[in-house]
Amino acid sequence: MVRQWQDMFFNKRYASTSLLNPNFVMIAETYNIPGRRVSKRRILKFIRRDALLQRGHFLLDLLLRRKETYSYG
């Protein structure tokens, strides 16, 4: 959210917003929650289908390029 505010209100001056996130899929798996990390848009529809077929929870970790957005549709 900090980066979003820098983008919207501070003329895209990105000071100290390089984010290093943990491996959310690995964290989910420690709780017996299946998950996948997706970095390529072309395979997202297949992973999304698999996620929707799961019974219970499923973690989907989307890695986006800085300027990329995704709309659910």
C-alpha positions in Angstrom: 0.0 0.0 0.0 2.9 2.3 0.6 4.0 1.9 -3.0 0.5 2.6 -4.2 0.4 5.9 -2.2 3.8 6.9 -3.6 2.4 6.1 -7.1 -0.8 8.1 -6.6 0.2 11.0 -4.4 3.9 11.5 -4.5 4.7 11.6 -8.3 6.0 8.0 -8.3 9.0 8.8 -6.0 9.6 5.2 -4.7 11.6 5.6 -1.6 12.4 2.3 0.1 9.5 0.3 -1.3 11.4 -2.7 -2.6 9.3 -5.4 -0.9 10.8 -8.8 0.0 7.9 -11.0 0.8 8.1 -14.4 2.4 7.2 -17.6 0.6 3.4 -17.5 1.2 2.9 -20.9 -0.4 5.3 -22.5 2.0 3.6 -20.8 4.9 0.2 -22.1 3.7 1.5 -25.6 3.3 2.7 -25.7 7.0 -1.0 -25.3 7.8 -2.0 -28.0 5.3 -3.4 -25.5 2.9 -2.5 -26.1 -0.8 -1.2 -23.2 -2.8 0.6 -22.2 -5.9 2.8 -19.2 -6.9 2.1 -17.9 -10.4 4.4 -15.6 -12.3 3.2 -16.2 -15.9 -0.2 -14.9 -17.0 -0.6 -17.7 -19.6 -0.8 -20.4 -16.9 -2.9 -18.5 -14.5 -6.2 -19.7 -16.0 -5.1 -23.4 -15.4 -4.0 -22.8 -11.9 -7.2 -20.8 -11.2 -9.3 -23.7 -12.4 -7.4 -26.1 -10.1 -7.8 -23.7 -7.2 -11.6 -23.5 -7.7 -11.9 -27.3 -7.8 -10.2 -27.6 -4.4 -12.3 -28.5 -1.4 -11.5 -26.0 1.3 -8.8 -23.3 1.3 -6.3 -22.6 -1.5 -3.6 -19.9 -1.6 -2.9 -18.3 -4.9 0.3 -16.1 -4.8 0.3 -13.9 -7.9 3.7 -12.3 -8.8 3.0 -9.2 -10.9 5.4 -6.8 -12.6 5.4 -3.4 -11.1 3.0 -1.8 -13.6 0.9 -4.9 -14.3 -2.6 -5.3 -13.1 -5.0 -8.2 -13.2 -8.8 -8.0 -13.5 -10.9 -11.0 -12.4 -13.2 -11.9 -15.2 
